Amino acid sequence: MVRRPTAALDLAGKSVKSECNFSAPLFRTHLFMAKITYITHDDKEFAVEAATGTTVMENAIKNSVPGIEAECGGACACATCHVYVEPEWQPVTGGPDIMEEDMLDFAWEAKPNSRLSCQIKVTDEMDGLVVRIPARQA
């Protein structure tokens, strides 16, 4: 247990010393960053570092990757963050759930490896993930 001195005021308004006990860190000291490569329809590559727990869509927007519109903000209510997951990464990203499959019906040129990037949560295992962005979004 770490004891850290803190300043406090007594009832008379005078400064007094007290100690606070901290038994656990207040925040994580290290976030794993996975590298994600976005490839646009015209073969331009955008490599970004993505924190575990964020989504592939959030990282595209944060890094101004062209072609990801994300009109619904990640609520799985549109198909404007549609990507194609490279085949070797499909076992890692998993497949779409029923709600995502319904939204993919509206995606432009959906394929078997289509996913909505808002539904792909970044994990440590996704370091090196490659996704392709279609020529347009729905």
N, C-alpha and C positions, 0 to 999 in steps of 0.2 A: 504494500500500500504506500502511495506517495502522499506526503503531507506538504501542502503548499501554504505559505502565509498569505492572508488576505486582509485587506483593510475593511473595517466596519465602524459604524457609529453607535455609541451607547445612547441611552435615553436622553442624556444631557447634551447630545450633539458632539461629544468629544470623540476623537479617533481612538479606536482600540484595535488591538491585533487579535485575530482569531485564526484558526487553522481549518482548512477544508480537506477532507479525505477524498482521494481519487483512487478507486480500485481498478478502473478500466480506462483505456484510452477513450477520449471523446470523439475521435474520428479515425478513419482508416489512414494509415500513413503511406500506403502504396495502392494505387489502382492499376490493374493490368490494362494495357492498351493493346488491342488487336489491330493489325494492319488490314484494312479493307481496300480492295481495288475496284473502282467503278470504271467500266468501259462503255463509252457512249456509242451510239449507232454508227458514228463515223470513226471509230477506233481510237479515240482520244482517251488516255488513261488518267485517272485521278486517284492517287493513293492517299488515304487518310488514316490517322490513328483514332481508334474508337474505344471508349471506355466500356468495360464489361457492364452489362445491365442496360445500356442504351440500345436504341434500335438502329438498324441499317439506314432507315429513312432520316432519323434525327441527325445522324452524322453526315449524310449527304447535304441536308439543308444547312447545317452548321458550317460546312466547308464549301458551300456554293457550288456543288456538283450540278452541272446542267442536265436537264431532262427529268429531274425528280421535282414534281410540282407540289405534292402533298397538300392538296386543297382542304382536306378535312382535318389536317393537323395530326394525323396518326390515329384516328378513331375507327379505322377500318370501315369507313362510310363512303369511300370512293375508290377509284382504281388509278389515281394519278401518281402513285409511287411504285408502279409496277416495274419489276426487274426480272431478269432471267438469271437464275442461279446456275453457275457452271456445274455440269454433271458430277464432277468429283466432290463437290461441296454439298450436294443434296442430302446425303446421309447425316451430315453435321447440322445443317439448317433445319432439317425435317420438312414435312409437307404441310400444306395449308389445312386449317381446320374448316369446318362446315361454313362458318360465317365468311371466312376469307375466300373459300371456293365460290360462294355466291357473288362476292364482289369481283372476283376474277372473270366472271361472265361478262363484265363490262370493260375489261381490259382490252387494249388494242393488240391484236395478234397474240393472244394467249397461247402458251405452249405447255407441254407437260412439266417443264422446269420453271414455270412462272410462279412468282410469289409477290405479295405486297410487301415492300421493304419496311413498312411500319409494323409488320407482324413478325419480323425476324429480330429477336433479341440477341445482342452480341454476347458471346461467351468466350472464355479463354481458348476453347478449341477452335474458334473461328479465326485465329490469327493466320492471315494469308488469304482470307475469303475473297473470291472474285465474283462480281455480279455484272451483268450487262444491262444497259438501259435501252429500251426500244426507241425507235425513231420518233415516236410521239406517245402521249399519254391519252387515256380515254377522256 
